[in-house]
Amino acid sequence: MVKKGKTTIQYTSNVDRVKYTLSELTRAALRDVGKYLTKEFRLAYYGHFKKRRGKVGKFTQYWVRKKDCDLQVGLKPNAFYGGFQEKGSSKTPALGLLTKVTQDNIAKIVEIESQYLSSLESEAAALAKINEEDYQGGSDGE
């Protein structure tokens, strides 16, 4: 940004603000993707298992890590059988339900991400999408 005075010209750098906006838009997009994937997993497979095996859907959670700027979707430790159902064990085959939900919804994930990246054109739209108040962490119900 350039400000011209009567006798001086002042240059102001917006690099820090742009870096912050990019990182927060990325994190907001990842939060929405995580929210969407956990919701779809619960809808598709929440009642899939018998009670004796536990209900994996309510223990599905997503984590958006700030330092690494990535998304992890998985099962909380309370879902004891969830890990065995997802990855398999010596006695049970791997079902990979969370993986299936993610692969089936790649087009929707790209659509969610592109909504956030398209808002880079307008700073006001970008700041409106960066909303920390509604962030729940993913483990709570919607």
N, CA and C atoms as an extended XYZ file, in Angstrom:
426
Properties=species:S:1:pos:R:3:atomname:S:1:resname:S:1:resid:I:1 pbc="F F F"
N         0.849       -1.160        0.000 N   MET     1
C         0.000        0.000        0.000 CA  MET     1
C         0.901        1.231        0.000 C   MET     1
N         0.498        2.214       -0.772 N   VAL     2
C         1.297        3.428       -0.908 CA  VAL     2
C         0.450        4.619       -0.468 C   VAL     2
N         1.004        5.434        0.422 N   LYS     3
C         0.360        6.675        0.832 CA  LYS     3
C         1.251        7.825        0.403 C   LYS     3
N         0.671        8.753       -0.305 N   LYS     4
C         1.430        9.910       -0.761 CA  LYS     4
C         1.068       11.117        0.087 C   LYS     4
N         2.079       11.740        0.638 N   GLY     5
C         1.904       12.989        1.365 CA  GLY     5
C         2.365       14.145        0.494 C   GLY     5
N         2.402       15.312        1.072 N   LYS     6
C         2.856       16.481        0.297 CA  LYS     6
C         4.334       16.369       -0.050 C   LYS     6
N         5.103       15.885        0.919 N   THR     7
C         6.549       15.800        0.684 CA  THR     7
C         7.096       14.385        0.822 C   THR     7
N         6.270       13.417        1.254 N   THR     8
C         6.772       12.057        1.494 CA  THR     8
C         5.892       11.012        0.811 C   THR     8
N         6.478        9.869        0.598 N   ILE     9
C         5.757        8.696        0.109 CA  ILE     9
C         6.006        7.580        1.124 C   ILE     9
N         4.928        6.982        1.609 N   GLN    10
C         5.046        5.951        2.642 CA  GLN    10
C         4.550        4.624        2.079 C   GLN    10
N         5.372        3.591        2.190 N   TYR    11
C         5.026        2.248        1.739 CA  TYR    11
C         4.657        1.407        2.958 C   TYR    11
N         3.503        0.724        2.899 N   THR    12
C         3.056       -0.131        3.986 CA  THR    12
C         2.911       -1.559        3.449 C   THR    12
N         3.490       -2.503        4.145 N   SER    13
C         3.432       -3.894        3.709 CA  SER    13
C         2.222       -4.593        4.336 C   SER    13
N         1.492       -5.349        3.522 N   ASN    14
C         0.336       -6.108        3.981 CA  ASN    14
C         0.624       -7.609        3.992 C   ASN    14
N         1.876       -7.982        3.976 N   VAL    15
C         2.245       -9.389        3.874 CA  VAL    15
C         1.747      -10.180        5.079 C   VAL    15
N         1.909       -9.630        6.273 N   ASP    16
C         1.471      -10.350        7.472 CA  ASP    16
C        -0.042      -10.552        7.469 C   ASP    16
N        -0.781       -9.534        7.077 N   ARG    17
C        -2.238       -9.658        7.047 CA  ARG    17
C        -2.673      -10.683        6.008 C   ARG    17
N        -1.999      -10.716        4.860 N   VAL    18
C        -2.331      -11.686        3.816 CA  VAL    18
C        -1.998      -13.100        4.282 C   VAL    18
N        -0.850      -13.292        4.943 N   LYS    19
C        -0.489      -14.613        5.473 CA  LYS    19
C        -1.523      -15.091        6.477 C   LYS    19
N        -1.933      -14.200        7.370 N   TYR    20
C        -2.947      -14.548        8.371 CA  TYR    20
C        -4.266      -14.921        7.696 C   TYR    20
N        -4.690      -14.131        6.726 N   THR    21
C        -5.949      -14.403        6.040 CA  THR    21
C        -5.897      -15.739        5.313 C   THR    21
N        -4.790      -16.020        4.647 N   LEU    22
C        -4.657      -17.306        3.944 CA  LEU    22
C        -4.691      -18.483        4.906 C   LEU    22
N        -3.953      -18.390        6.001 N   SER    23
C        -3.926      -19.514        6.939 CA  SER    23
C        -5.275      -19.709        7.607 C   SER    23
N        -5.952      -18.618        7.953 N   GLU    24
C        -7.256      -18.760        8.603 CA  GLU    24
C        -8.325      -19.232        7.640 C   GLU    24
N        -8.253      -18.812        6.382 N   LEU    25
C        -9.201      -19.334        5.389 CA  LEU    25
C        -8.984      -20.830        5.173 C   LEU    25
N        -7.742      -21.246        5.155 N   THR    26
C        -7.443      -22.669        5.007 CA  THR    26
C        -7.990      -23.464        6.181 C   THR    26
N        -7.759      -22.954        7.390 N   ARG    27
C        -8.263      -23.650        8.585 CA  ARG    27
C        -9.789      -23.676        8.621 C   ARG    27
N       -10.429      -22.598        8.211 N   ALA    28
C       -11.890      -22.560        8.195 CA  ALA    28
C       -12.445      -23.557        7.180 C   ALA    28
N       -11.791      -23.666        6.028 N   ALA    29
C       -12.219      -24.639        5.028 CA  ALA    29
C       -12.041      -26.062        5.553 C   ALA    29
N       -10.927      -26.327        6.224 N   LEU    30
C       -10.694      -27.655        6.787 CA  LEU    30
C       -11.721      -27.980        7.872 C   LEU    30
N       -12.095      -26.987        8.677 N   ARG    31
C       -13.132      -27.208        9.697 CA  ARG    31
C       -14.449      -27.600        9.055 C   ARG    31
N       -14.820      -26.911        7.972 N   ASP    32
C       -16.073      -27.253        7.303 CA  ASP    32
C       -16.014      -28.633        6.661 C   ASP    32
N       -14.873      -28.994        6.101 N   VAL    33
C       -14.721      -30.333        5.520 CA  VAL    33
C       -14.824      -31.391        6.610 C   VAL    33
N       -14.163      -31.171        7.747 N   GLY    34
C       -14.244      -32.114        8.859 CA  GLY    34
C       -15.657      -32.254        9.387 C   GLY    34
N       -16.350      -31.130        9.506 N   LYS    35
C       -17.737      -31.147        9.964 CA  LYS    35
C       -18.613      -31.938        8.997 C   LYS    35
N       -18.389      -31.722        7.704 N   TYR    36
C       -19.171      -32.424        6.688 CA  TYR    36
C       -18.903      -33.928        6.705 C   TYR    36
N       -17.632      -34.307        6.801 N   LEU    37
C       -17.297      -35.736        6.778 CA  LEU    37
C       -17.832      -36.472        8.005 C   LEU    37
N       -17.723      -35.864        9.176 N   THR    38
C       -18.254      -36.536       10.368 CA  THR    38
C       -19.770      -36.653       10.291 C   THR    38
N       -20.430      -35.629        9.739 N   LYS    39
C       -21.885      -35.697        9.600 CA  LYS    39
C       -22.288      -36.805        8.627 C   LYS    39
N       -21.599      -36.889        7.503 N   GLU    40
C       -21.907      -37.932        6.523 CA  GLU    40
C       -21.629      -39.327        7.079 C   GLU    40
N       -20.549      -39.470        7.833 N   PHE    41
C       -20.232      -40.775        8.436 CA  PHE    41
C       -21.321      -41.187        9.411 C   PHE    41
N       -21.784      -40.233       10.215 N   ARG    42
C       -22.848      -40.546       11.179 CA  ARG    42
C       -24.140      -40.920       10.475 C   ARG    42
N       -24.468      -40.212        9.402 N   LEU    43
C       -25.697      -40.513        8.672 CA  LEU    43
C       -25.626      -41.874        7.981 C   LEU    43
N       -24.480      -42.190        7.422 N   ALA    44
C       -24.347      -43.412        6.635 CA  ALA    44
C       -24.161      -44.658        7.504 C   ALA    44
N       -23.411      -44.542        8.613 N   TYR    45
C       -23.012      -45.756        9.331 CA  TYR    45
C       -23.297      -45.745       10.823 C   TYR    45
N       -24.014      -44.744       11.315 N   TYR    46
C       -24.204      -44.660       12.763 CA  TYR    46
C       -24.980      -45.858       13.310 C   TYR    46
N       -26.023      -46.285       12.654 N   GLY    47
C       -26.804      -47.428       13.129 CA  GLY    47
C       -26.418      -48.736       12.481 C   GLY    47
N       -25.273      -48.781       11.852 N   HIS    48
C       -24.834      -49.951       11.090 CA  HIS    48
C       -24.485      -51.136       11.990 C   HIS    48
N       -24.046      -50.870       13.222 N   PHE    49
C       -23.540      -51.922       14.077 CA  PHE    49
C       -24.502      -52.233       15.205 C   PHE    49
N       -24.414      -53.439       15.700 N   LYS    50
C       -25.233      -53.849       16.836 CA  LYS    50
C       -24.717      -53.181       18.107 C   LYS    50
N       -25.560      -53.150       19.124 N   LYS    51
C       -25.175      -52.488       20.369 CA  LYS    51
C       -23.965      -53.145       21.022 C   LYS    51
N       -23.847      -54.438       20.921 N   ARG    52
C       -22.728      -55.108       21.593 CA  ARG    52
C       -21.385      -54.696       20.996 C   ARG    52
N       -21.402      -54.180       19.773 N   ARG    53
C       -20.169      -53.741       19.135 CA  ARG    53
C       -19.908      -52.257       19.366 C   ARG    53
N       -20.881      -51.550       19.899 N   GLY    54
C       -20.714      -50.112       20.113 CA  GLY    54
C       -21.123      -49.328       18.887 C   GLY    54
N       -21.532      -48.124       19.102 N   LYS    55
C       -21.914      -47.251       17.989 CA  LYS    55
C       -20.747      -46.320       17.692 C   LYS    55
N       -20.121      -46.541       16.574 N   VAL    56
C       -18.907      -45.839       16.214 CA  VAL    56
C       -19.196      -44.389       15.832 C   VAL    56
N       -20.359      -44.134       15.255 N   GLY    57
C       -20.665      -42.818       14.717 CA  GLY    57
C       -20.589      -41.691       15.717 C   GLY    57
N       -21.040      -41.931       16.939 N   LYS    58
C       -21.026      -40.829       17.895 CA  LYS    58
C       -19.632      -40.536       18.419 C   LYS    58
N       -18.670      -41.395       18.154 N   PHE    59
C       -17.301      -41.175       18.586 CA  PHE    59
C       -16.404      -40.671       17.456 C   PHE    59
N       -16.994      -40.299       16.336 N   THR    60
C       -16.229      -39.757       15.225 CA  THR    60
C       -15.907      -38.298       15.514 C   THR    60
N       -14.685      -37.901       15.221 N   GLN    61
C       -14.248      -36.547       15.543 CA  GLN    61
C       -13.258      -36.068       14.497 C   GLN    61
N       -13.153      -34.748       14.363 N   TYR    62
C       -12.143      -34.190       13.468 CA  TYR    62
C       -11.282      -33.205       14.247 C   TYR    62
N       -10.037      -33.078       13.799 N   TRP    63
C        -9.073      -32.178       14.414 CA  TRP    63
C        -8.450      -31.335       13.314 C   TRP    63
N        -8.450      -30.030       13.489 N   VAL    64
C        -7.747      -29.132       12.576 CA  VAL    64
C        -6.550      -28.613       13.352 C   VAL    64
N        -5.365      -29.036       12.924 N   ARG    65
C        -4.157      -28.634       13.644 CA  ARG    65
C        -3.643      -27.310       13.097 C   ARG    65
N        -3.439      -26.362       14.003 N   LYS    66
C        -3.044      -25.017       13.608 CA  LYS    66
C        -1.604      -24.967       13.105 C   LYS    66
N        -0.711      -25.640       13.805 N   LYS    67
C         0.708      -25.575       13.443 CA  LYS    67
C         0.975      -26.256       12.101 C   LYS    67
N         0.406      -27.448       11.914 N   ASP    68
C         0.629      -28.193       10.671 CA  ASP    68
C        -0.350      -27.793        9.574 C   ASP    68
N        -1.435      -27.109        9.944 N   CYS    69
C        -2.485      -26.670        9.017 CA  CYS    69
C        -3.003      -27.856        8.199 C   CYS    69
N        -3.448      -28.886        8.919 N   ASP    70
C        -4.022      -30.034        8.252 CA  ASP    70
C        -5.253      -30.517        9.011 C   ASP    70
N        -5.951      -31.451        8.409 N   LEU    71
C        -7.188      -31.994        8.965 CA  LEU    71
C        -6.997      -33.479        9.237 C   LEU    71
N        -7.440      -33.884       10.414 N   GLN    72
C        -7.450      -35.305       10.740 CA  GLN    72
C        -8.865      -35.670       11.154 C   GLN    72
N        -9.398      -36.716       10.553 N   VAL    73
C       -10.716      -37.217       10.903 CA  VAL    73
C       -10.511      -38.626       11.422 C   VAL    73
N       -11.068      -38.904       12.583 N   GLY    74
C       -10.856      -40.225       13.159 CA  GLY    74
C       -11.860      -40.537       14.240 C   GLY    74
N       -11.498      -41.512       15.042 N   LEU    75
C       -12.365      -41.992       16.113 CA  LEU    75
C       -11.727      -41.683       17.451 C   LEU    75
N       -12.546      -41.230       18.385 N   LYS    76
C       -12.042      -40.946       19.720 CA  LYS    76
C       -11.703      -42.256       20.427 C   LYS    76
N       -10.907      -42.190       21.484 N   PRO    77
C       -10.515      -43.408       22.197 CA  PRO    77
C       -11.686      -44.191       22.792 C   PRO    77
N       -12.821      -43.537       23.040 N   ASN    78
C       -13.972      -44.256       23.598 CA  ASN    78
C       -14.550      -45.274       22.630 C   ASN    78
N       -14.277      -45.120       21.360 N   ALA    79
C       -14.781      -46.044       20.345 CA  ALA    79
C       -13.824      -47.224       20.246 C   ALA    79
N       -13.836      -48.071       21.242 N   PHE    80
C       -12.875      -49.165       21.307 CA  PHE    80
C       -12.946      -50.060       20.080 C   PHE    80
N       -14.157      -50.464       19.697 N   TYR    81
C       -14.299      -51.336       18.538 CA  TYR    81
C       -14.183      -50.568       17.224 C   TYR    81
N       -14.250      -49.250       17.290 N   GLY    82
C       -14.178      -48.450       16.072 CA  GLY    82
C       -12.881      -48.627       15.315 C   GLY    82
N       -11.780      -48.681       16.035 N   GLY    83
C       -10.492      -48.901       15.384 CA  GLY    83
C       -10.409      -50.259       14.717 C   GLY    83
N       -10.970      -51.267       15.371 N   PHE    84
C       -10.968      -52.605       14.773 CA  PHE    84
C       -11.875      -52.658       13.548 C   PHE    84
N       -13.001      -51.923       13.598 N   GLN    85
C       -13.908      -51.924       12.453 CA  GLN    85
C       -13.300      -51.163       11.282 C   GLN    85
N       -12.557      -50.121       11.561 N   GLU    86
C       -11.964      -49.324       10.482 CA  GLU    86
C       -10.747      -50.021        9.883 C   GLU    86
N        -9.831      -50.479       10.727 N   LYS    87
C        -8.562      -51.050       10.250 CA  LYS    87
C        -8.542      -52.571       10.212 C   LYS    87
N        -9.424      -53.212       10.980 N   GLY    88
C        -9.436      -54.666       11.024 CA  GLY    88
C        -8.516      -55.211       12.102 C   GLY    88
N        -8.667      -56.483       12.384 N   SER    89
C        -7.811      -57.168       13.348 CA  SER    89
C        -7.633      -58.605       12.877 C   SER    89
N        -7.050      -59.421       13.744 N   SER    90
C        -6.846      -60.818       13.349 CA  SER    90
C        -8.178      -61.572       13.261 C   SER    90
N        -9.206      -61.071       13.947 N   LYS    91
C       -10.498      -61.763       13.949 CA  LYS    91
C       -11.565      -61.092       13.092 C   LYS    91
N       -11.413      -59.822       12.800 N   THR    92
C       -12.421      -59.119       12.013 CA  THR    92
C       -11.777      -58.473       10.783 C   THR    92
N       -12.510      -58.462        9.678 N   PRO    93
C       -11.967      -57.806        8.480 CA  PRO    93
C       -12.062      -56.285        8.602 C   PRO    93
N       -11.224      -55.589        7.877 N   ALA    94
C       -11.253      -54.124        7.875 CA  ALA    94
C       -12.437      -53.660        7.038 C   ALA    94
N       -13.275      -52.797        7.619 N   LEU    95
C       -14.420      -52.265        6.892 CA  LEU    95
C       -14.085      -50.945        6.204 C   LEU    95
N       -13.224      -50.134        6.797 N   GLY    96
C       -12.798      -48.886        6.186 CA  GLY    96
C       -13.939      -47.935        5.875 C   GLY    96
N       -14.899      -47.817        6.791 N   LEU    97
C       -16.086      -47.011        6.529 CA  LEU    97
C       -15.773      -45.520        6.454 C   LEU    97
N       -14.905      -45.049        7.305 N   LEU    98
C       -14.529      -43.636        7.274 CA  LEU    98
C       -13.785      -43.305        5.982 C   LEU    98
N       -12.972      -44.234        5.539 N   THR    99
C       -12.260      -44.067        4.275 CA  THR    99
C       -13.236      -44.045        3.106 C   THR    99
N       -14.246      -44.903        3.148 N   LYS   100
C       -15.246      -44.945        2.077 CA  LYS   100
C       -16.031      -43.642        2.007 C   LYS   100
N       -16.409      -43.117        3.154 N   VAL   101
C       -17.150      -41.859        3.179 CA  VAL   101
C       -16.306      -40.743        2.579 C   VAL   101
N       -15.031      -40.701        2.916 N   THR   102
C       -14.148      -39.663        2.388 CA  THR   102
C       -13.987      -39.801        0.882 C   THR   102
N       -13.777      -41.005        0.392 N   GLN   103
C       -13.586      -41.206       -1.042 CA  GLN   103
C       -14.859      -40.939       -1.828 C   GLN   103
N       -16.019      -41.246       -1.245 N   ASP   104
C       -17.278      -41.013       -1.934 CA  ASP   104
C       -17.622      -39.532       -2.030 C   ASP   104
N       -17.052      -38.705       -1.169 N   ASN   105
C       -17.414      -37.294       -1.109 CA  ASN   105
C       -16.284      -36.357       -1.537 C   ASN   105
N       -15.378      -36.814       -2.364 N   ILE   106
C       -14.259      -35.975       -2.805 CA  ILE   106
C       -14.760      -34.756       -3.573 C   ILE   106
N       -15.787      -34.926       -4.394 N   ALA   107
C       -16.316      -33.789       -5.160 CA  ALA   107
C       -16.869      -32.715       -4.229 C   ALA   107
N       -17.550      -33.114       -3.182 N   LYS   108
C       -18.101      -32.149       -2.227 CA  LYS   108
C       -16.978      -31.470       -1.443 C   LYS   108
N       -15.922      -32.203       -1.113 N   ILE   109
C       -14.775      -31.634       -0.405 CA  ILE   109
C       -14.118      -30.551       -1.264 C   ILE   109
N       -13.946      -30.829       -2.547 N   VAL   110
C       -13.358      -29.851       -3.459 CA  VAL   110
C       -14.266      -28.625       -3.557 C   VAL   110
N       -15.572      -28.839       -3.571 N   GLU   111
C       -16.511      -27.720       -3.637 CA  GLU   111
C       -16.414      -26.837       -2.388 C   GLU   111
N       -16.321      -27.447       -1.221 N   ILE   112
C       -16.198      -26.688        0.031 CA  ILE   112
C       -14.900      -25.889        0.037 C   ILE   112
N       -13.802      -26.534       -0.341 N   GLU   113
C       -12.510      -25.847       -0.376 CA  GLU   113
C       -12.510      -24.696       -1.376 C   GLU   113
N       -13.132      -24.885       -2.521 N   SER   114
C       -13.124      -23.841       -3.540 CA  SER   114
C       -13.960      -22.635       -3.129 C   SER   114
N       -14.992      -22.834       -2.311 N   GLN   115
C       -15.768      -21.695       -1.807 CA  GLN   115
C       -14.882      -20.761       -0.991 C   GLN   115
N       -14.017      -21.334       -0.181 N   TYR   116
C       -13.149      -20.514        0.656 CA  TYR   116
C       -12.050      -19.848       -0.162 C   TYR   116
N       -11.488      -20.568       -1.103 N   LEU   117
C       -10.410      -19.987       -1.904 CA  LEU   117
C       -10.927      -18.919       -2.866 C   LEU   117
N       -12.171      -19.040       -3.310 N   SER   118
C       -12.722      -18.013       -4.195 CA  SER   118
C       -12.995      -16.718       -3.443 C   SER   118
N       -13.130      -16.787       -2.126 N   SER   119
C       -13.392      -15.571       -1.352 CA  SER   119
C       -12.122      -14.750       -1.127 C   SER   119
N       -10.990      -15.197       -1.641 N   LEU   120
C        -9.765      -14.412       -1.528 CA  LEU   120
C        -9.847      -13.107       -2.318 C   LEU   120
N       -10.740      -13.067       -3.302 N   GLU   121
C       -10.871      -11.868       -4.114 CA  GLU   121
C       -11.367      -10.686       -3.289 C   GLU   121
N       -12.215      -10.963       -2.319 N   SER   122
C       -12.768       -9.899       -1.496 CA  SER   122
C       -12.323      -10.097       -0.051 C   SER   122
N       -11.666       -9.111        0.508 N   GLU   123
C       -11.184       -9.231        1.885 CA  GLU   123
C       -12.338       -9.313        2.877 C   GLU   123
N       -13.417       -8.594        2.614 N   ALA   124
C       -14.570       -8.620        3.514 CA  ALA   124
C       -15.215      -10.007        3.522 C   ALA   124
N       -15.334      -10.626        2.366 N   ALA   125
C       -15.906      -11.970        2.295 CA  ALA   125
C       -14.998      -12.972        2.996 C   ALA   125
N       -13.690      -12.793        2.861 N   ALA   126
C       -12.747      -13.701        3.510 CA  ALA   126
C       -12.843      -13.586        5.026 C   ALA   126
N       -12.906      -12.372        5.537 N   LEU   127
C       -12.998      -12.191        6.983 CA  LEU   127
C       -14.335      -12.679        7.526 C   LEU   127
N       -15.388      -12.615        6.731 N   ALA   128
C       -16.685      -13.115        7.169 CA  ALA   128
C       -16.686      -14.639        7.279 C   ALA   128
N       -15.905      -15.307        6.429 N   LYS   129
C       -15.842      -16.768        6.479 CA  LYS   129
C       -14.981      -17.276        7.624 C   LYS   129
N       -14.063      -16.444        8.115 N   ILE   130
C       -13.212      -16.832        9.234 CA  ILE   130
C       -13.989      -16.533       10.508 C   ILE   130
N       -14.682      -17.533       11.000 N   ASN   131
C       -15.525      -17.337       12.168 CA  ASN   131
C       -15.140      -18.367       13.214 C   ASN   131
N       -14.472      -17.953       14.246 N   GLU   132
C       -13.989      -18.862       15.283 CA  GLU   132
C       -15.078      -19.226       16.294 C   GLU   132
N       -16.145      -18.431       16.382 N   GLU   133
C       -17.135      -18.664       17.433 CA  GLU   133
C       -17.880      -19.976       17.276 C   GLU   133
N       -18.153      -20.403       16.028 N   ASP   134
C       -18.951      -21.616       15.833 CA  ASP   134
C       -18.102      -22.888       15.798 C   ASP   134
N       -16.820      -22.777       16.067 N   TYR   135
C       -15.942      -23.954       16.053 CA  TYR   135
C       -16.187      -24.796       17.288 C   TYR   135
N       -16.569      -26.066       17.069 N   GLN   136
C       -16.924      -26.938       18.182 CA  GLN   136
C       -15.916      -28.047       18.411 C   GLN   136
N       -14.999      -28.245       17.535 N   GLY   137
C       -14.016      -29.306       17.702 CA  GLY   137
C       -14.413      -30.600       17.046 C   GLY   137
N       -15.655      -30.722       16.654 N   GLY   138
C       -16.075      -31.884       15.896 CA  GLY   138
C       -16.610      -33.038       16.690 C   GLY   138
N       -16.292      -33.158       17.952 N   SER   139
C       -16.750      -34.324       18.699 CA  SER   139
C       -18.171      -34.130       19.194 C   SER   139
N       -18.611      -32.904       19.315 N   ASP   140
C       -19.953      -32.641       19.781 CA  ASP   140
C       -20.927      -32.804       18.646 C   ASP   140
N       -22.147      -33.119       18.980 N   GLY   141
C       -23.185      -33.274       17.973 CA  GLY   141
C       -23.539      -31.939       17.356 C   GLY   141
N       -24.163      -32.002       16.233 N   GLU   142
C       -24.522      -30.777       15.516 CA  GLU   142
C       -25.783      -30.197       16.081 C   GLU   142
